[in-house]
């Protein structure tokens, strides 16, 4: 279940709440009981690790990993060569 950050615009009370995506939004502040308790927009909290699609396909600026490790790196890695075509 995702964790949502809520904040009351009246009293400034903040709370992180674990809720289902299908649950209705919370609107009543648990601190001051006003109806101005709203969900905040926050950055997602995850990292891509390991040798998955990011490390193998996008991390090197679109160039193959073998090109980035060579003595003559392609332009996307600061060299004068060219990026390998997708094969």
The first five atom37 places (N, CA, C, CB, O) and aatype in JSON, in Angstrom:
{
  "aatype": [20, 20, 20, 20, 20, 20, 20, 20, 20, 20, 20, 20, 20, 20, 20, 20, 20, 20, 20, 20, 20, 20, 20, 20, 20, 20, 20, 20, 20, 20, 20, 20, 20, 20, 20, 20, 20, 20, 20, 20, 20, 20, 20, 20, 20, 20, 20, 20, 20, 20, 20, 20, 20, 20, 20, 20, 20, 20, 20, 20, 20, 20, 20, 20, 20, 20, 20, 20, 20, 20, 20, 20, 20, 20, 20, 20, 20, 20, 20, 20, 20, 20, 20, 20, 20, 20, 20],
  "atom_mask": [
    [1, 1, 1, 1, 1],
    [1, 1, 1, 1, 1],
    [1, 1, 1, 1, 1],
    [1, 1, 1, 1, 1],
    [1, 1, 1, 1, 1],
    [1, 1, 1, 1, 1],
    [1, 1, 1, 1, 1],
    [1, 1, 1, 1, 1],
    [1, 1, 1, 1, 1],
    [1, 1, 1, 1, 1],
    [1, 1, 1, 1, 1],
    [1, 1, 1, 1, 1],
    [1, 1, 1, 1, 1],
    [1, 1, 1, 1, 1],
    [1, 1, 1, 1, 1],
    [1, 1, 1, 1, 1],
    [1, 1, 1, 1, 1],
    [1, 1, 1, 1, 1],
    [1, 1, 1, 1, 1],
    [1, 1, 1, 1, 1],
    [1, 1, 1, 1, 1],
    [1, 1, 1, 1, 1],
    [1, 1, 1, 1, 1],
    [1, 1, 1, 1, 1],
    [1, 1, 1, 1, 1],
    [1, 1, 1, 1, 1],
    [1, 1, 1, 1, 1],
    [1, 1, 1, 1, 1],
    [1, 1, 1, 1, 1],
    [1, 1, 1, 1, 1],
    [1, 1, 1, 1, 1],
    [1, 1, 1, 1, 1],
    [1, 1, 1, 1, 1],
    [1, 1, 1, 1, 1],
    [1, 1, 1, 1, 1],
    [1, 1, 1, 1, 1],
    [1, 1, 1, 1, 1],
    [1, 1, 1, 1, 1],
    [1, 1, 1, 1, 1],
    [1, 1, 1, 1, 1],
    [1, 1, 1, 1, 1],
    [1, 1, 1, 1, 1],
    [1, 1, 1, 1, 1],
    [1, 1, 1, 1, 1],
    [1, 1, 1, 1, 1],
    [1, 1, 1, 1, 1],
    [1, 1, 1, 1, 1],
    [1, 1, 1, 1, 1],
    [1, 1, 1, 1, 1],
    [1, 1, 1, 1, 1],
    [1, 1, 1, 1, 1],
    [1, 1, 1, 1, 1],
    [1, 1, 1, 1, 1],
    [1, 1, 1, 1, 1],
    [1, 1, 1, 1, 1],
    [1, 1, 1, 1, 1],
    [1, 1, 1, 1, 1],
    [1, 1, 1, 1, 1],
    [1, 1, 1, 1, 1],
    [1, 1, 1, 1, 1],
    [1, 1, 1, 1, 1],
    [1, 1, 1, 1, 1],
    [1, 1, 1, 1, 1],
    [1, 1, 1, 1, 1],
    [1, 1, 1, 1, 1],
    [1, 1, 1, 1, 1],
    [1, 1, 1, 1, 1],
    [1, 1, 1, 1, 1],
    [1, 1, 1, 1, 1],
    [1, 1, 1, 1, 1],
    [1, 1, 1, 1, 1],
    [1, 1, 1, 1, 1],
    [1, 1, 1, 1, 1],
    [1, 1, 1, 1, 1],
    [1, 1, 1, 1, 1],
    [1, 1, 1, 1, 1],
    [1, 1, 1, 1, 1],
    [1, 1, 1, 1, 1],
    [1, 1, 1, 1, 1],
    [1, 1, 1, 1, 1],
    [1, 1, 1, 1, 1],
    [1, 1, 1, 1, 1],
    [1, 1, 1, 1, 1],
    [1, 1, 1, 1, 1],
    [1, 1, 1, 1, 1],
    [1, 1, 1, 1, 1],
    [1, 1, 1, 1, 1]
  ],
  "atom_positions": [
    [[0.84, -1.18, 0.0], [0.0, 0.0, 0.0], [0.89, 1.25, 0.0], [-0.96, 0.0, 1.23], [1.91, 1.29, 0.69]],
    [[0.51, 2.25, -0.76], [1.29, 3.49, -0.79], [1.12, 4.32, 0.47], [0.91, 4.32, -1.99], [0.11, 4.23, 1.17]],
    [[2.13, 5.11, 0.75], [2.1, 6.04, 1.88], [1.93, 7.44, 1.32], [3.4, 5.92, 2.77], [2.72, 7.88, 0.48]],
    [[0.92, 8.14, 1.78], [0.62, 9.5, 1.31], [0.92, 10.5, 2.4], [-0.85, 9.61, 0.86], [0.68, 10.24, 3.58]],
    [[1.44, 11.66, 2.01], [1.69, 12.76, 2.96], [0.5, 13.7, 2.91], [3.02, 13.52, 2.61], [0.09, 14.15, 1.84]],
    [[-0.06, 13.99, 4.08], [-1.19, 14.92, 4.2], [-0.76, 16.11, 5.04], [-2.43, 14.21, 4.83], [0.1, 16.0, 5.92]],
    [[-1.38, 17.27, 4.76], [-1.1, 18.49, 5.53], [-2.37, 19.32, 5.63], [0.05, 19.31, 4.86], [-3.12, 19.46, 4.67]],
    [[-2.59, 19.87, 6.82], [-3.73, 20.76, 7.05], [-3.31, 22.18, 6.72], [-4.25, 20.66, 8.52], [-2.3, 22.66, 7.23]],
    [[-4.07, 22.85, 5.87], [-3.73, 24.23, 5.5], [-4.14, 25.23, 6.58], [-4.41, 24.59, 4.18], [-3.7, 26.38, 6.56]],
    [[-4.97, 24.81, 7.53], [-5.38, 25.71, 8.61], [-4.37, 25.71, 9.76], [-6.76, 25.3, 9.14], [-3.9, 26.78, 10.17]],
    [[-4.03, 24.54, 10.28], [-3.16, 24.48, 11.46], [-1.73, 24.03, 11.14], [-3.75, 23.55, 12.49], [-0.85, 24.14, 11.99]],
    [[-1.49, 23.52, 9.93], [-0.14, 23.09, 9.54], [0.22, 21.68, 9.98], [0.85, 24.04, 10.09], [1.36, 21.25, 9.79]],
    [[-0.73, 20.95, 10.56], [-0.47, 19.58, 11.0], [-0.14, 18.7, 9.79], [-1.69, 19.01, 11.76], [-0.83, 18.76, 8.78]],
    [[0.93, 17.88, 9.91], [1.34, 16.99, 8.83], [1.34, 15.56, 9.33], [2.73, 17.38, 8.29], [1.67, 15.28, 10.48]],
    [[0.96, 14.64, 8.43], [0.92, 13.23, 8.8], [1.09, 12.37, 7.55], [-0.42, 12.88, 9.53], [0.54, 12.69, 6.5]],
    [[1.86, 11.29, 7.67], [1.98, 10.3, 6.6], [0.99, 9.19, 6.88], [3.44, 9.75, 6.49], [0.93, 8.67, 8.0]],
    [[0.21, 8.82, 5.87], [-0.87, 7.85, 6.04], [-0.74, 6.75, 5.0], [-2.24, 8.54, 5.93], [-0.58, 7.02, 3.81]],
    [[-0.81, 5.5, 5.46], [-0.8, 4.36, 4.54], [-2.24, 4.05, 4.15], [-0.1, 3.11, 5.19], [-3.07, 3.72, 5.0]],
    [[-2.52, 4.16, 2.84], [-3.89, 3.95, 2.36], [-3.87, 3.21, 1.04], [-4.63, 5.3, 2.21], [-2.89, 3.29, 0.3]],
    [[-4.93, 2.51, 0.76], [-5.1, 1.87, -0.54], [-5.35, 2.94, -1.59], [-6.26, 0.84, -0.52], [-5.87, 4.02, -1.27]],
    [[-5.0, 2.66, -2.83], [-5.26, 3.6, -3.91], [-6.76, 3.83, -4.07], [-4.65, 3.09, -5.23], [-7.19, 4.92, -4.43]],
    [[-7.56, 2.8, -3.79], [-9.01, 2.89, -3.96], [-9.71, 3.57, -2.77], [-9.58, 1.51, -4.15], [-10.9, 3.87, -2.87]],
    [[-9.01, 3.81, -1.66], [-9.63, 4.47, -0.5], [-9.94, 5.93, -0.82], [-8.69, 4.38, 0.74], [-9.21, 6.57, -1.59]],
    [[-11.02, 6.47, -0.25], [-11.33, 7.89, -0.49], [-10.29, 8.79, 0.18], [-12.75, 8.23, 0.05], [-9.63, 8.39, 1.14]],
    [[-10.14, 10.01, -0.34], [-9.19, 10.96, 0.22], [-9.62, 11.38, 1.62], [-9.06, 12.18, -0.68], [-10.81, 11.47, 1.91]],
    [[-8.63, 11.63, 2.48], [-8.93, 12.17, 3.81], [-9.13, 13.68, 3.67], [-7.79, 11.84, 4.84], [-8.39, 14.34, 2.94]],
    [[-10.12, 14.22, 4.36], [-10.38, 15.66, 4.27], [-10.44, 16.33, 5.64], [-11.67, 15.9, 3.53], [-10.28, 17.54, 5.73]],
    [[-10.67, 15.56, 6.72], [-10.8, 16.13, 8.06], [-9.48, 16.01, 8.8], [-11.93, 15.42, 8.84], [-8.93, 14.92, 8.95]],
    [[-8.97, 17.14, 9.26], [-7.7, 17.16, 10.0], [-7.91, 16.49, 11.37], [-7.19, 18.63, 10.18], [-8.83, 16.85, 12.1]],
    [[-7.06, 15.51, 11.73], [-7.22, 14.87, 13.03], [-6.82, 15.77, 14.2], [-6.39, 13.6, 13.08], [-7.18, 15.48, 15.35]],
    [[-6.11, 16.84, 13.94], [-5.64, 17.75, 14.99], [-6.67, 18.85, 15.3], [-4.32, 18.39, 14.58], [-7.07, 19.01, 16.45]],
    [[-7.1, 19.6, 14.26], [-8.0, 20.75, 14.5], [-9.42, 20.51, 13.99], [-7.43, 21.99, 13.85], [-10.29, 21.35, 14.18]],
    [[-9.65, 19.38, 13.36], [-10.98, 18.97, 12.85], [-11.5, 19.83, 11.71], [-11.97, 19.0, 13.98], [-12.69, 19.76, 11.4]],
    [[-10.65, 20.63, 11.07], [-11.11, 21.42, 9.92], [-11.16, 20.52, 8.68], [-10.16, 22.65, 9.67], [-10.61, 19.42, 8.68]],
    [[-11.82, 20.99, 7.66], [-11.97, 20.21, 6.43], [-10.92, 20.6, 5.38], [-13.39, 20.41, 5.85], [-11.16, 20.5, 4.18]],
    [[-9.74, 21.04, 5.84], [-8.69, 21.47, 4.93], [-7.46, 20.56, 5.04], [-8.3, 22.92, 5.21], [-6.33, 21.05, 4.96]],
    [[-7.67, 19.28, 5.21], [-6.61, 18.27, 5.29], [-6.44, 17.71, 3.88], [-6.95, 17.11, 6.34], [-7.34, 17.03, 3.38]],
    [[-5.32, 17.99, 3.24], [-5.16, 17.64, 1.82], [-3.89, 16.83, 1.59], [-5.13, 18.9, 0.97], [-2.9, 16.96, 2.31]],
    [[-3.95, 16.0, 0.58], [-2.8, 15.2, 0.19], [-1.76, 16.08, -0.48], [-3.23, 14.05, -0.75], [-2.11, 16.92, -1.31]],
    [[-0.49, 15.9, -0.13], [0.6, 16.68, -0.71], [1.22, 15.93, -1.88], [1.66, 17.0, 0.35], [1.15, 14.7, -1.96]],
    [[1.82, 16.67, -2.78], [2.56, 16.08, -3.88], [4.0, 15.87, -3.42], [2.5, 16.98, -5.16], [4.69, 16.84, -3.08]],
    [[4.46, 14.63, -3.39], [5.8, 14.32, -2.92], [6.52, 13.46, -3.95], [5.74, 13.6, -1.56], [5.9, 12.86, -4.83]],
    [[7.83, 13.4, -3.84], [8.65, 12.57, -4.72], [8.55, 11.1, -4.28], [10.13, 13.05, -4.72], [8.48, 10.82, -3.09]],
    [[8.54, 10.18, -5.24], [8.5, 8.77, -4.87], [9.79, 8.35, -4.19], [8.24, 7.9, -6.1], [10.86, 8.87, -4.51]],
    [[9.7, 7.45, -3.28], [10.87, 7.0, -2.53], [11.34, 5.63, -2.98], [10.58, 6.97, -1.06], [11.12, 4.64, -2.28]],
    [[11.99, 5.55, -4.14], [12.56, 4.28, -4.57], [13.82, 4.53, -5.37], [11.54, 3.47, -5.4], [14.02, 5.62, -5.9]],
    [[14.68, 3.5, -5.46], [15.91, 3.58, -6.23], [15.98, 2.38, -7.15], [17.15, 3.65, -5.31], [15.51, 1.3, -6.81]],
    [[16.57, 2.59, -8.32], [16.8, 1.49, -9.24], [18.21, 0.98, -8.98], [16.61, 1.93, -10.74], [19.18, 1.73, -9.12]],
    [[18.33, -0.29, -8.6], [19.64, -0.87, -8.29], [19.81, -2.16, -9.07], [19.79, -1.13, -6.78], [18.85, -2.74, -9.57]],
    [[21.04, -2.6, -9.17], [21.32, -3.86, -9.82], [21.6, -3.68, -11.3], [20.18, -4.81, -9.63], [21.9, -2.58, -11.76]],
    [[21.5, -4.77, -12.03], [21.83, -4.75, -13.46], [20.57, -4.83, -14.31], [22.78, -5.91, -13.81], [20.56, -5.51, -15.34]],
    [[19.55, -4.15, -13.91], [18.29, -4.16, -14.64], [18.32, -3.26, -15.85], [17.17, -3.75, -13.74], [19.39, -2.86, -16.31]],
    [[17.16, -2.93, -16.37], [17.03, -2.16, -17.61], [17.71, -0.81, -17.54], [15.59, -1.98, -17.96], [18.26, -0.35, -18.55]],
    [[17.69, -0.14, -16.38], [18.3, 1.19, -16.28], [19.81, 1.11, -16.49], [17.98, 1.83, -14.92], [20.37, 1.87, -17.28]],
    [[20.47, 0.2, -15.79], [21.93, 0.09, -15.87], [22.38, -0.39, -17.23], [22.45, -0.85, -14.8], [23.45, 0.0, -17.7]],
    [[21.6, -1.23, -17.87], [22.04, -1.8, -19.14], [21.58, -1.0, -20.35], [21.55, -3.21, -19.27], [22.24, -1.05, -21.39]],
    [[20.48, -0.27, -20.26], [19.93, 0.38, -21.44], [20.0, 1.9, -21.43], [18.53, -0.02, -21.6], [20.09, 2.5, -22.51]],
    [[19.96, 2.56, -20.27], [19.84, 4.01, -20.25], [20.96, 4.73, -19.51], [18.56, 4.38, -19.63], [21.23, 5.9, -19.81]],
    [[21.62, 4.1, -18.59], [22.58, 4.77, -17.72], [23.74, 5.39, -18.49], [23.11, 3.79, -16.7], [24.25, 6.44, -18.09]],
    [[24.17, 4.77, -19.57], [25.33, 5.25, -20.33], [25.0, 6.31, -21.36], [25.99, 4.11, -21.0], [25.82, 6.54, -22.24]],
    [[23.86, 6.94, -21.31], [23.51, 7.99, -22.26], [23.12, 7.44, -23.62], [24.65, 8.93, -22.42], [23.23, 8.15, -24.62]],
    [[22.68, 6.2, -23.67], [22.23, 5.62, -24.94], [23.3, 4.84, -25.67], [21.73, 6.7, -25.82], [23.02, 4.26, -26.72]],
    [[24.52, 4.8, -25.15], [25.61, 4.06, -25.78], [25.74, 2.7, -25.12], [26.94, 4.84, -25.69], [25.36, 2.52, -23.96]],
    [[26.27, 1.75, -25.84], [26.49, 0.43, -25.28], [27.59, 0.5, -24.23], [26.86, -0.59, -26.38], [28.48, 1.34, -24.32]],
    [[27.52, -0.38, -23.24], [28.49, -0.38, -22.15], [29.9, -0.65, -22.66], [28.1, -1.41, -21.1], [30.86, -0.13, -22.09]],
    [[30.07, -1.45, -23.72], [31.4, -1.75, -24.24], [32.03, -0.52, -24.86], [31.32, -2.88, -25.27], [33.25, -0.36, -24.79]],
    [[31.24, 0.37, -25.47], [31.77, 1.6, -26.04], [32.26, 2.54, -24.94], [30.7, 2.3, -26.9], [33.28, 3.21, -25.1]],
    [[31.54, 2.58, -23.83], [31.89, 3.5, -22.74], [33.18, 3.08, -22.05], [30.75, 3.57, -21.73], [33.85, 3.91, -21.46]],
    [[33.53, 1.78, -22.12], [34.73, 1.29, -21.45], [35.95, 1.3, -22.36], [34.48, -0.11, -20.93], [37.06, 1.05, -21.87]],
    [[35.81, 1.56, -23.63], [36.94, 1.49, -24.56], [37.87, 2.69, -24.39], [36.43, 1.42, -26.0], [37.54, 3.66, -23.7]],
    [[39.05, 2.62, -25.04], [40.03, 3.7, -24.98], [39.55, 4.94, -25.74], [41.36, 3.23, -25.54], [39.99, 6.05, -25.44]],
    [[38.66, 4.76, -26.71], [38.15, 5.86, -27.51], [36.64, 5.96, -27.28], [38.48, 5.66, -29.03], [35.87, 5.43, -28.08]],
    [[36.2, 6.63, -26.2], [34.77, 6.68, -25.89], [33.99, 7.49, -26.92], [34.55, 7.27, -24.49], [34.56, 8.4, -27.54]],
    [[32.71, 7.19, -27.12], [31.87, 7.93, -28.05], [31.56, 9.33, -27.53], [30.57, 7.17, -28.32], [31.84, 9.62, -26.37]],
    [[30.98, 10.19, -28.37], [30.67, 11.57, -27.96], [29.81, 11.67, -26.71], [29.98, 12.29, -29.08], [29.97, 12.59, -25.9]],
    [[28.89, 10.73, -26.54], [28.03, 10.8, -25.37], [28.8, 10.53, -24.08], [26.88, 9.81, -25.5], [28.28, 10.77, -22.99]],
    [[30.03, 10.04, -24.19], [30.89, 9.81, -23.04], [32.1, 10.74, -23.03], [31.35, 8.37, -23.01], [33.03, 10.54, -22.25]],
    [[32.1, 11.78, -23.9], [33.17, 12.75, -23.91], [34.24, 12.5, -24.96], [33.8, 12.79, -22.59], [35.23, 13.23, -25.01]],
    [[34.08, 11.49, -25.78], [35.08, 11.17, -26.81], [34.7, 11.72, -28.16], [35.27, 9.67, -26.9], [33.81, 12.56, -28.28]],
    [[35.42, 11.23, -29.21], [35.17, 11.72, -30.56], [34.54, 10.67, -31.45], [36.45, 12.19, -31.17], [34.24, 10.96, -32.61]],
    [[34.33, 9.44, -30.95], [33.74, 8.37, -31.74], [32.24, 8.59, -31.91], [34.01, 7.01, -31.1], [31.74, 9.69, -31.72]],
    [[31.53, 7.54, -32.27], [30.09, 7.62, -32.42], [29.43, 6.54, -31.59], [29.68, 7.48, -33.9], [30.03, 5.5, -31.31]],
    [[28.18, 6.78, -31.2], [27.44, 5.81, -30.44], [27.1, 4.63, -31.33], [26.17, 6.43, -29.85], [26.82, 4.78, -32.52]],
    [[27.12, 3.44, -30.73], [26.78, 2.23, -31.5], [25.29, 2.22, -31.81], [27.17, 0.96, -30.72], [24.47, 2.68, -31.01]],
    [[24.95, 1.7, -32.96], [23.54, 1.58, -33.33], [22.89, 0.5, -32.51], [23.38, 1.29, -34.84], [23.54, -0.47, -32.12]],
    [[21.61, 0.66, -32.24], [20.88, -0.38, -31.49], [20.78, -1.62, -32.35], [19.46, 0.11, -31.08], [20.28, -1.57, -33.47]],
    [[21.26, -2.73, -31.82], [21.21, -4.0, -32.55], [20.45, -5.02, -31.79], [22.59, -4.52, -32.85], [20.3, -6.15, -32.26]]
  ]
}
